[in-house]
Amino acid sequence: MHLGDATSQLLHTAGIFAVGFFMRRVGGWLLGRLGDRKGRKAALNVTVLLMSLSAFLIAVVPTHAQIGYWAAAVLLLARMLQGMSVGGEYAASATYLSEAAPPHRRGFFCSFQMVSMKVGQLIGLGLQILLQQTMSQDTLTSWGWRIPFIVDALGAAVVFYLRRSLVKTEAFAEAVEEAGQEKDRGTLRGLWAYRRTVALVFGFSMGGTLADYTYSTYMTKYLSNSAGLSRIDAALVSFVAILFGSVCFSSA
């Protein structure tokens, strides 16, 4: 395969990946409002259902040779659902953890959101390395790449079952009572009143996200496509880097 072909494929993949990031903002807003009205449990259940559905769609989508450009359309739809799920999950889980935690331990409780995300990345990379070690490249390209998404869909179903035991927090009950006194609560108009804070959060989030995905996601592509490492070695380097970074971050 020529470099131009590989670069084109990488750009197409990155484009679909970017759509998922845009949908995170949409999911955070829509599912955040759902959580404000129906409870954090409702929002968290919807996020995990969307994640399971999107992973299942990716796992079973036919190839381009079978249905043409409809394959790309299904993949795009799955990434949009996935992005909405992640955006809603961030908002709902962080809010639920902060509401359920004792006032003096909210930072500690909320840190588990980031820890669990890194654990998920390590599990995903570990599964990728396992498949690379046990399958040929042709098998991986043909159907082996679908296995992680099947595992993802099944894992989301298990999480949905576990979340049945979630209960409403006292903080949510107080928020519902206050919402009756604030007409713009949870709306974009109400958010505009805190535009300076929102701008600061956007700025910090953009910087942190750029740094995180550069070494945790793009580095694998760079090492295999530009630095000349094999895909197995690139995955191993990424696994060690994420593990080392997570340990250092947790220690700090």
Residue frames relative to the residue before (quaternion, step in Angstrom):
aa qw qx qy qz dx dy dz
M 1.0000 0.0000 0.0000 0.0000 0.00 0.00 0.00
H 0.4308 -0.7064 0.5011 0.2535 3.57 -0.87 0.95
L 0.6505 -0.5318 0.3816 0.3852 3.53 -1.27 0.53
G 0.6320 0.5503 -0.3336 0.4318 3.54 1.01 -0.83
D 0.6429 0.5213 -0.3189 0.4617 3.55 1.03 -0.79
A 0.6610 0.5010 -0.2990 0.4719 3.57 0.95 -0.92
T 0.6550 0.5104 -0.3120 0.4616 3.59 0.96 -0.85
S 0.6421 0.5245 -0.3182 0.4598 3.56 1.00 -0.83
Q 0.6570 0.5049 -0.3059 0.4688 3.56 0.96 -0.85
L 0.6446 0.5246 -0.3147 0.4585 3.56 1.03 -0.83
L 0.6577 0.5077 -0.3067 0.4643 3.58 1.00 -0.83
H 0.6341 0.5187 -0.3293 0.4695 3.59 1.02 -0.77
T 0.6531 0.5057 -0.3063 0.4731 3.57 0.99 -0.86
A 0.6567 0.5095 -0.3054 0.4646 3.57 0.98 -0.86
G 0.6203 0.5506 -0.3405 0.4429 3.58 1.09 -0.71
I 0.6674 0.4767 -0.2903 0.4930 3.56 0.96 -0.89
F 0.6089 0.5482 -0.3338 0.4662 3.56 1.11 -0.74
A 0.6556 0.5208 -0.3087 0.4513 3.60 1.00 -0.85
V 0.6004 0.5553 -0.3604 0.4486 3.60 1.06 -0.69
G 0.6291 0.5368 -0.3284 0.4562 3.57 1.04 -0.77
F 0.6435 0.5148 -0.3238 0.4648 3.59 1.03 -0.74
F 0.6323 0.5169 -0.3379 0.4678 3.59 1.00 -0.74
M 0.6832 0.4936 -0.2907 0.4529 3.57 0.94 -0.86
R 0.5098 0.6269 -0.4321 0.4005 3.59 1.18 -0.27
R 0.6515 0.5097 -0.3164 0.4644 3.57 0.98 -0.83
V 0.6404 0.5135 -0.3163 0.4756 3.56 1.02 -0.81
G 0.6723 0.4972 -0.2944 0.4627 3.57 0.93 -0.90
G 0.6330 0.5370 -0.3312 0.4487 3.57 1.00 -0.80
W 0.6805 0.4743 -0.2879 0.4786 3.57 1.01 -0.81
L 0.7200 0.4575 -0.2701 0.4465 3.59 0.68 -1.08
L 0.7330 0.4056 -0.2450 0.4881 3.57 0.80 -0.97
G 0.5609 0.5724 -0.3866 0.4564 3.56 1.23 -0.38
R 0.6543 0.4908 -0.3021 0.4897 3.56 1.01 -0.80
L 0.6106 0.5341 -0.3511 0.4677 3.57 1.06 -0.70
G 0.6640 0.5069 -0.3010 0.4600 3.57 0.97 -0.86
D 0.6409 0.5251 -0.3237 0.4569 3.58 1.07 -0.70
R 0.7432 0.4140 -0.2205 0.4772 3.57 1.07 -0.72
K 0.8064 0.2792 -0.1263 0.5057 3.59 0.85 -0.95
G 0.6298 -0.5269 0.3450 0.4546 3.58 1.23 -0.19
R 0.6083 -0.5783 0.3998 0.3684 3.56 -1.16 0.61
K 0.6051 0.5756 -0.3602 0.4157 3.60 1.04 -0.73
A 0.6447 0.5206 -0.3213 0.4584 3.59 0.96 -0.85
A 0.6723 0.4913 -0.2982 0.4666 3.58 0.92 -0.91
L 0.6678 0.5043 -0.3036 0.4556 3.58 0.93 -0.86
N 0.6397 0.5128 -0.3282 0.4693 3.59 1.06 -0.67
V 0.6410 0.5134 -0.3246 0.4693 3.59 1.02 -0.77
T 0.6469 0.5291 -0.3337 0.4362 3.60 0.93 -0.84
V 0.6981 0.4594 -0.2901 0.4664 3.58 0.89 -0.86
L 0.6013 0.5355 -0.3603 0.4709 3.60 1.13 -0.53
L 0.6494 0.5086 -0.3124 0.4712 3.58 0.98 -0.84
M 0.6479 0.5137 -0.3203 0.4623 3.58 0.99 -0.81
S 0.6548 0.5067 -0.3127 0.4654 3.57 0.94 -0.86
L 0.6618 0.5092 -0.3028 0.4595 3.59 0.95 -0.90
S 0.6748 0.4941 -0.3051 0.4554 3.59 0.88 -0.90
A 0.6499 0.5039 -0.3195 0.4708 3.60 0.97 -0.80
F 0.6471 0.5151 -0.3199 0.4622 3.58 1.01 -0.80
L 0.6303 0.5319 -0.3343 0.4561 3.60 1.00 -0.79
I 0.6682 0.4900 -0.3067 0.4683 3.58 0.91 -0.89
A 0.6535 0.5409 -0.3119 0.4279 3.58 1.02 -0.84
V 0.7935 0.3232 -0.1564 0.4913 3.60 0.98 -0.78
V 0.4195 0.7224 -0.4767 0.2736 3.62 1.21 -0.09
P 0.4504 -0.6757 0.5060 0.2907 3.62 -0.89 0.84
T 0.5707 -0.6063 0.4319 0.3467 3.56 -1.22 0.39
H 0.6741 -0.4740 0.3745 0.4250 3.55 -1.33 0.19
A 0.6333 0.5411 -0.3353 0.4402 3.58 1.05 -0.70
Q 0.6887 0.4882 -0.2765 0.4592 3.59 1.14 -0.57
I 0.8364 0.0963 -0.0172 0.5393 3.62 0.82 -0.93
G 0.5220 -0.6738 0.4037 0.3324 3.57 1.22 0.29
Y 0.8344 -0.2014 0.1516 0.4901 3.55 -1.09 -0.78
W 0.4806 0.6456 -0.4512 0.3854 3.60 1.22 -0.10
A 0.5710 0.5850 -0.3810 0.4318 3.58 1.15 -0.53
A 0.6622 0.4876 -0.2963 0.4857 3.58 0.98 -0.85
A 0.6335 0.5367 -0.3308 0.4486 3.59 1.05 -0.75
V 0.6520 0.4997 -0.3088 0.4794 3.58 0.99 -0.84
L 0.6429 0.5177 -0.3146 0.4687 3.57 1.00 -0.85
L 0.6435 0.5173 -0.3190 0.4653 3.58 0.99 -0.81
L 0.6412 0.5154 -0.3168 0.4722 3.59 0.98 -0.86
A 0.6525 0.5160 -0.3127 0.4585 3.58 0.95 -0.86
R 0.6600 0.4962 -0.3085 0.4723 3.58 0.97 -0.81
M 0.6228 0.5278 -0.3445 0.4636 3.61 1.05 -0.67
L 0.6557 0.4922 -0.3050 0.4846 3.59 0.96 -0.86
Q 0.6377 0.5325 -0.3161 0.4581 3.54 1.04 -0.84
G 0.6564 0.5120 -0.3027 0.4642 3.56 0.98 -0.86
M 0.6357 0.5129 -0.3238 0.4775 3.58 0.98 -0.81
S 0.6421 0.5364 -0.3193 0.4450 3.56 0.98 -0.86
V 0.6826 0.4847 -0.2945 0.4609 3.58 0.85 -0.97
G 0.6504 0.5205 -0.3173 0.4531 3.58 0.95 -0.85
G 0.6778 0.4781 -0.2851 0.4803 3.56 0.96 -0.87
E 0.6339 0.5421 -0.3254 0.4455 3.57 1.05 -0.78
Y 0.6238 0.5381 -0.3385 0.4547 3.57 0.94 -0.86
A 0.7149 0.4656 -0.2642 0.4498 3.55 0.74 -1.09
A 0.7241 0.4593 -0.2601 0.4439 3.58 0.74 -1.05
S 0.6909 0.4813 -0.2991 0.4489 3.60 0.87 -0.90
A 0.6448 0.5118 -0.3280 0.4634 3.59 0.97 -0.81
T 0.6570 0.5064 -0.3072 0.4664 3.57 0.99 -0.84
Y 0.6673 0.5012 -0.3071 0.4573 3.57 0.92 -0.91
L 0.6547 0.5140 -0.3175 0.4542 3.60 0.93 -0.85
S 0.6763 0.4864 -0.2997 0.4651 3.58 0.95 -0.85
E 0.6666 0.4939 -0.3038 0.4684 3.60 1.07 -0.70
A 0.7017 0.4702 -0.2691 0.4626 3.58 1.03 -0.77
A 0.6322 0.5619 -0.3331 0.4167 3.59 1.16 -0.53
P 0.5630 -0.5458 0.4796 0.3938 3.58 -1.23 0.40
P 0.6401 -0.5733 0.3372 0.3845 3.63 -0.99 0.72
H 0.7305 0.4342 -0.2464 0.4659 3.61 1.00 -0.78
R 0.7368 0.3789 -0.2309 0.5102 3.63 1.25 0.00
R 0.2926 0.7905 -0.4990 0.2015 3.59 1.15 0.42
G 0.6349 0.5330 -0.3387 0.4451 3.59 0.95 -0.77
F 0.6582 0.5121 -0.3026 0.4614 3.56 0.97 -0.89
F 0.6718 0.4934 -0.3017 0.4630 3.59 0.87 -0.92
C 0.6917 0.4821 -0.2864 0.4550 3.60 0.87 -0.92
S 0.5657 0.6070 -0.3933 0.3960 3.61 1.13 -0.46
F 0.5775 0.5997 -0.3831 0.4001 3.59 1.15 -0.49
Q 0.5441 0.6013 -0.4118 0.4157 3.59 1.17 -0.36
M 0.6973 0.4471 -0.2690 0.4914 3.58 0.88 -0.93
V 0.6245 0.5430 -0.3417 0.4454 3.58 1.00 -0.80
S 0.6794 0.4875 -0.2971 0.4610 3.59 0.88 -0.94
M 0.6129 0.5457 -0.3535 0.4489 3.59 1.07 -0.66
K 0.6765 0.4798 -0.2903 0.4773 3.59 0.95 -0.88
V 0.6079 0.5326 -0.3514 0.4726 3.58 1.06 -0.69
G 0.6418 0.5233 -0.3174 0.4620 3.58 1.01 -0.80
Q 0.6405 0.5138 -0.3248 0.4694 3.58 1.00 -0.78
L 0.6604 0.5048 -0.3098 0.4616 3.57 0.96 -0.83
I 0.6382 0.5124 -0.3289 0.4712 3.59 1.00 -0.77
G 0.6517 0.5195 -0.3096 0.4577 3.57 0.98 -0.87
L 0.6749 0.4719 -0.2942 0.4851 3.58 0.92 -0.88
G 0.6226 0.5437 -0.3397 0.4486 3.57 1.05 -0.74
L 0.6511 0.4982 -0.3093 0.4820 3.56 1.02 -0.82
Q 0.6248 0.5347 -0.3357 0.4594 3.58 1.03 -0.77
I 0.6592 0.5020 -0.3052 0.4694 3.58 0.92 -0.91
L 0.6387 0.5316 -0.3232 0.4528 3.59 0.97 -0.83
L 0.6719 0.4864 -0.2958 0.4737 3.57 0.93 -0.89
Q 0.6471 0.5213 -0.3204 0.4548 3.58 1.01 -0.77
Q 0.6837 0.4830 -0.2841 0.4676 3.56 1.09 -0.70
T 0.7682 0.3826 -0.1899 0.4769 3.59 1.08 -0.63
M 0.7428 0.3422 -0.2066 0.5371 3.61 1.23 -0.24
S 0.4912 -0.6265 0.5073 0.3299 3.53 -1.16 0.51
Q 0.6515 -0.5229 0.3728 0.4039 3.56 -1.24 0.40
D 0.6311 0.5353 -0.3331 0.4519 3.59 1.02 -0.74
T 0.6591 0.5018 -0.3092 0.4671 3.59 0.98 -0.83
L 0.6401 0.5207 -0.3200 0.4655 3.56 0.99 -0.83
T 0.6783 0.4879 -0.2892 0.4672 3.55 0.93 -0.90
S 0.6699 0.5203 -0.2975 0.4382 3.58 1.02 -0.79
W 0.8258 -0.1406 0.1286 0.5308 3.61 0.61 -1.07
G 0.5237 0.6738 -0.4091 0.3231 3.62 1.16 -0.34
W 0.6045 0.5837 -0.3569 0.4081 3.58 1.11 -0.63
R 0.5986 0.5819 -0.3599 0.4166 3.61 1.22 -0.37
I 0.5333 0.6730 -0.3999 0.3205 3.60 1.13 -0.55
P 0.6670 0.4970 -0.3405 0.4384 3.66 0.77 -0.83
F 0.6665 0.4969 -0.3175 0.4562 3.59 1.02 -0.70
I 0.5936 0.5337 -0.3582 0.4842 3.58 1.15 -0.55
V 0.6445 0.5067 -0.3103 0.4812 3.58 0.99 -0.87
D 0.6287 0.5413 -0.3225 0.4557 3.57 1.03 -0.83
A 0.6720 0.4970 -0.3011 0.4591 3.58 0.88 -0.94
L 0.6674 0.4886 -0.2994 0.4756 3.59 0.96 -0.85
G 0.6407 0.5270 -0.3214 0.4566 3.58 1.01 -0.77
A 0.6391 0.5177 -0.3234 0.4679 3.57 1.03 -0.78
A 0.6215 0.5359 -0.3396 0.4596 3.59 1.06 -0.72
V 0.6384 0.5166 -0.3193 0.4729 3.59 1.04 -0.78
V 0.6441 0.5155 -0.3170 0.4678 3.58 0.98 -0.85
F 0.6185 0.5390 -0.3422 0.4580 3.59 1.01 -0.78
Y 0.6479 0.5117 -0.3144 0.4686 3.59 0.99 -0.82
L 0.6762 0.4989 -0.2965 0.4538 3.58 0.92 -0.88
R 0.6752 0.5186 -0.2993 0.4307 3.58 1.04 -0.72
R 0.4461 0.6867 -0.4650 0.3366 3.58 1.20 0.01
S 0.6856 0.5022 -0.2826 0.4448 3.59 1.14 -0.58
L 0.4313 0.6985 -0.4702 0.3240 3.61 1.25 0.02
V 0.1678 -0.7786 0.5988 0.0842 3.58 -1.05 0.78
K 0.5711 -0.5803 0.4523 0.3641 3.54 -1.23 0.43
T 0.3819 -0.7297 0.5250 0.2144 3.55 -1.02 0.84
E 0.6170 -0.5422 0.4144 0.3920 3.56 -1.25 0.42
A 0.6146 0.5603 -0.3457 0.4345 3.57 1.06 -0.73
F 0.6386 0.5145 -0.3345 0.4643 3.59 1.03 -0.73
A 0.6345 0.5285 -0.3344 0.4542 3.59 0.96 -0.82
E 0.6555 0.4943 -0.3091 0.4801 3.59 1.01 -0.78
A 0.6359 0.5324 -0.3258 0.4539 3.58 1.05 -0.78
V 0.6265 0.5319 -0.3336 0.4619 3.59 1.03 -0.78
E 0.6580 0.5092 -0.3083 0.4612 3.55 0.99 -0.83
E 0.6688 0.4867 -0.2975 0.4768 3.57 1.01 -0.81
A 0.5971 0.5957 -0.3614 0.3974 3.58 1.09 -0.70
G 0.6171 0.5590 -0.3465 0.4320 3.57 1.10 -0.58
Q 0.6972 0.4476 -0.2608 0.4955 3.55 1.26 -0.41
E 0.7200 0.3657 -0.2234 0.5459 3.60 1.27 -0.18
K 0.3421 -0.7913 0.4756 0.1748 3.55 -0.26 1.29
D 0.7634 0.3863 -0.1934 0.4801 3.60 0.97 -0.87
R 0.3689 0.7497 -0.4881 0.2522 3.58 1.22 0.13
G 0.8309 0.1967 -0.1647 0.4937 3.58 -0.88 1.00
T 0.6124 0.5306 -0.3594 0.4629 3.62 1.24 0.15
L 0.6429 -0.5096 0.3922 0.4162 3.56 -1.28 0.24
R 0.6064 0.5502 -0.3537 0.4521 3.58 1.10 -0.66
G 0.6634 0.4908 -0.2995 0.4789 3.55 0.99 -0.83
L 0.6340 0.5367 -0.3231 0.4533 3.57 1.07 -0.73
W 0.6002 0.5933 -0.3520 0.4048 3.58 1.09 -0.72
A 0.5841 0.5842 -0.3688 0.4261 3.59 1.14 -0.53
Y 0.7408 0.3325 -0.1963 0.5498 3.59 1.24 -0.45
R 0.1680 0.8545 -0.4808 0.1022 3.56 1.18 0.62
R 0.6230 0.5307 -0.3585 0.4491 3.62 1.01 -0.65
T 0.6596 0.4947 -0.3035 0.4776 3.57 0.95 -0.86
V 0.6363 0.5294 -0.3205 0.4606 3.57 1.02 -0.84
A 0.6473 0.5162 -0.3190 0.4613 3.59 0.98 -0.84
L 0.6441 0.5141 -0.3219 0.4660 3.59 1.00 -0.79
V 0.6539 0.5084 -0.3094 0.4671 3.57 0.95 -0.88
F 0.6329 0.5241 -0.3287 0.4657 3.59 0.99 -0.83
G 0.6713 0.5179 -0.3011 0.4364 3.57 0.90 -0.93
F 0.6805 0.4727 -0.2845 0.4822 3.56 0.88 -0.96
S 0.6556 0.5176 -0.3142 0.4512 3.59 0.98 -0.83
M 0.6453 0.5211 -0.3264 0.4533 3.58 0.96 -0.82
G 0.6741 0.4967 -0.3012 0.4563 3.58 0.91 -0.89
G 0.6869 0.4829 -0.2828 0.4637 3.56 0.89 -0.93
T 0.6623 0.5120 -0.3037 0.4550 3.56 0.98 -0.86
L 0.6291 0.5381 -0.3269 0.4559 3.58 1.02 -0.83
A 0.6802 0.4799 -0.2901 0.4721 3.57 0.88 -0.94
D 0.6700 0.5191 -0.3057 0.4338 3.58 0.91 -0.92
Y 0.7420 0.4153 -0.2440 0.4663 3.59 0.75 -0.99
T 0.5382 0.6070 -0.4138 0.4132 3.59 1.20 -0.33
Y 0.7796 0.3242 -0.1892 0.5013 3.58 0.86 -0.91
S 0.7123 0.4652 -0.2774 0.4464 3.59 1.07 -0.57
T 0.7879 0.2791 -0.1434 0.5299 3.61 1.10 -0.58
Y 0.7390 0.4167 -0.2507 0.4663 3.61 0.68 -1.08
M 0.5858 0.6181 -0.3860 0.3548 3.59 1.01 -0.73
T 0.6194 0.5462 -0.3503 0.4419 3.59 1.01 -0.75
K 0.6655 0.4935 -0.3005 0.4724 3.58 0.97 -0.89
Y 0.6541 0.5217 -0.3177 0.4462 3.58 0.95 -0.86
L 0.6785 0.5074 -0.3003 0.4382 3.57 0.87 -0.95
S 0.7299 0.4229 -0.2467 0.4769 3.60 0.97 -0.80
N 0.7454 0.4151 -0.2279 0.4693 3.61 0.98 -0.80
S 0.8011 0.2902 -0.1336 0.5060 3.61 1.02 -0.75
A 0.7401 0.4204 -0.2403 0.4667 3.60 0.92 -0.86
G 0.5164 -0.6967 0.3838 0.3174 3.58 1.25 -0.15
L 0.4636 0.6676 -0.4657 0.3501 3.60 1.21 0.20
S 0.5383 -0.5841 0.4815 0.3703 3.53 -1.21 0.45
R 0.6388 -0.5425 0.3733 0.3978 3.58 -1.20 0.42
I 0.6217 0.5339 -0.3424 0.4595 3.58 1.08 -0.68
D 0.6742 0.4821 -0.2975 0.4738 3.60 0.89 -0.92
A 0.6347 0.5318 -0.3306 0.4528 3.59 1.01 -0.79
A 0.6553 0.5026 -0.3081 0.4722 3.58 0.99 -0.82
L 0.6442 0.5220 -0.3190 0.4592 3.58 1.01 -0.79
V 0.6397 0.5152 -0.3188 0.4730 3.58 0.98 -0.84
S 0.6600 0.5037 -0.3052 0.4663 3.59 0.93 -0.87
F 0.6260 0.5411 -0.3326 0.4524 3.58 1.01 -0.83
V 0.6825 0.4773 -0.2854 0.4743 3.58 0.86 -0.96
A 0.6495 0.5251 -0.3222 0.4457 3.59 0.97 -0.84
I 0.6706 0.4817 -0.3014 0.4769 3.60 0.91 -0.87
L 0.6452 0.5172 -0.3190 0.4632 3.58 0.98 -0.85
F 0.6711 0.4908 -0.2937 0.4715 3.58 0.89 -0.95
G 0.6723 0.4992 -0.3007 0.4565 3.59 0.91 -0.92
S 0.6469 0.5247 -0.3173 0.4533 3.58 1.01 -0.79
V 0.6521 0.5117 -0.3083 0.4668 3.59 1.00 -0.86
C 0.6609 0.4999 -0.3033 0.4705 3.57 0.94 -0.89
F 0.6569 0.5154 -0.3096 0.4550 3.57 0.97 -0.90
S 0.6654 0.5043 -0.2980 0.4628 3.57 0.98 -0.89
S 0.6519 0.5209 -0.3116 0.4545 3.57 1.03 -0.81
A 0.6477 0.5181 -0.3162 0.4606 3.55 1.10 -0.75
